[in-house]
Amino acid sequence: MNDISWLDELMFKLFNIFPYPDTPFVKTEDGSFYWIDFNDEKPPQISISKNGHHCGLINLLWNKDTLEIWDINLFPKHRGKGLGTGLLNWLIAYARKENMNELWGLVVPEDEQDFDRTMAWYLRHGFQRESPSKNSIRMKL
């Protein structure tokens, strides 16, 4: 993040006003704004924040024309509000803008119940499962 003034930092922490005008954001179902923080053109990690506090991460691997989603991890208190869906939709649009041909990922949650829920979530958002017994997902862009 570039140097910001103490006033900008205060505005960010108290009122969730991000000091950079072109910073992407996700608006959740409850009307909250979460900022998508990254500096690089194709970052390996994207941080999500609200009111100056870290709320989650997306870990990525950029290949020539494929973007691998390694992990979308939100802190528990920020789940269930549509933030994950908003981030995934933003990531799909960003990958298209960067001329990626495909999104790819592995669904590897901690337990079987989480696996089924997570896999169903990706499938609802346009990903295809490689085969019924596999945990890999793909989306052609």
C-alpha positions in Angstrom: 0.0 0.0 0.0 1.3 3.5 -0.8 2.0 6.0 1.9 -1.3 7.5 3.2 -1.8 10.4 5.6 -2.9 9.9 9.2 -6.2 11.5 8.2 -6.7 9.0 5.4 -5.9 6.1 7.8 -8.3 7.4 10.4 -11.1 7.8 7.7 -10.4 4.2 6.6 -10.5 2.7 10.2 -13.5 4.7 11.4 -15.6 5.1 8.4 -14.3 2.4 6.0 -13.5 5.1 3.4 -10.6 3.7 1.4 -8.0 6.4 0.5 -7.4 5.2 -3.1 -10.2 6.0 -5.5 -9.7 3.0 -7.9 -9.5 0.3 -5.2 -12.0 -2.5 -6.0 -14.6 -3.5 -3.4 -17.3 -6.0 -2.7 -20.7 -4.9 -1.3 -22.3 -7.6 0.7 -26.0 -8.4 1.3 -26.1 -6.4 4.5 -24.7 -3.3 2.7 -21.2 -3.6 4.0 -18.2 -2.6 1.9 -15.1 -4.8 1.9 -12.0 -3.6 0.1 -9.9 -5.8 -2.1 -6.3 -4.8 -1.4 -3.4 -5.6 -3.8 -0.6 -3.7 -5.5 0.7 -6.1 -8.1 -0.7 -6.6 -11.5 -1.1 -10.4 -10.9 -0.7 -10.8 -7.2 -0.1 -14.2 -5.5 -2.3 -13.1 -2.6 -5.2 -10.7 -2.3 -6.2 -9.3 1.1 -9.8 -8.3 2.0 -10.4 -5.7 4.6 -13.1 -3.6 6.3 -12.6 -0.6 8.5 -8.8 -1.1 8.4 -9.1 -4.7 9.7 -8.0 -7.8 7.8 -11.1 -10.0 7.0 -9.7 -12.7 4.7 -7.3 -13.8 1.9 -7.4 -15.2 -1.6 -4.3 -17.2 -2.6 -3.7 -17.5 -6.3 -1.2 -18.8 -8.8 -1.1 -17.0 -12.2 0.0 -19.1 -15.1 0.3 -18.0 -18.7 -3.5 -18.2 -19.4 -4.8 -20.0 -16.4 -5.5 -18.6 -12.9 -5.4 -21.2 -10.1 -7.4 -20.5 -7.0 -5.6 -22.0 -4.1 -7.7 -20.7 -1.3 -10.5 -18.3 -0.5 -10.4 -17.9 3.3 -12.7 -15.6 5.2 -12.6 -15.1 8.9 -15.7 -16.7 10.5 -17.4 -13.5 11.5 -17.4 -12.3 7.8 -19.0 -15.5 6.4 -22.6 -16.0 5.4 -23.1 -12.4 4.2 -22.4 -12.9 0.5 -18.7 -11.8 0.7 -17.3 -15.0 -0.7 -19.7 -14.9 -3.6 -18.9 -11.3 -4.2 -15.2 -12.0 -4.2 -15.6 -15.0 -6.5 -17.6 -12.9 -9.0 -15.0 -10.1 -8.8 -12.2 -12.6 -9.3 -13.9 -14.1 -12.4 -14.3 -10.6 -13.9 -10.7 -9.7 -13.0 -9.4 -12.9 -14.7 -11.4 -12.1 -17.8 -10.0 -8.6 -17.8 -6.5 -10.1 -17.6 -7.2 -12.3 -20.6 -7.1 -15.6 -18.6 -8.7 -18.5 -20.5 -9.5 -20.6 -17.5 -10.0 -20.6 -13.7 -8.9 -23.8 -11.9 -8.8 -24.9 -8.3 -8.9 -27.8 -5.8 -11.6 -28.1 -3.2 -9.8 -29.3 -0.1 -11.8 -28.4 3.1 -11.2 -29.8 6.5 -14.1 -32.3 6.6 -16.5 -34.1 4.3 -19.5 -31.9 5.2 -17.4 -28.8 4.3 -16.3 -30.5 1.1 -19.9 -31.0 -0.2 -20.9 -27.5 0.8 -17.9 -25.9 -0.8 -18.1 -28.0 -4.0 -21.8 -27.1 -4.4 -20.9 -23.4 -3.9 -18.4 -23.5 -6.8 -20.8 -25.5 -9.0 -23.5 -22.9 -8.4 -21.2 -20.2 -9.6 -20.4 -21.8 -13.0 -17.5 -24.1 -12.3 -17.4 -27.7 -13.6 -16.3 -30.6 -11.6 -13.6 -32.7 -13.3 -15.3 -36.0 -12.4 -17.6 -37.1 -9.6 -14.8 -38.6 -7.5 -12.3 -35.7 -8.0 -11.9 -32.5 -6.0 -10.7 -30.3 -8.9 -12.9 -27.6 -10.5 -12.6 -25.6 -13.7 -14.3 -22.7 -15.4 -13.7 -21.7 -19.0 -13.7 -17.9 -19.4 
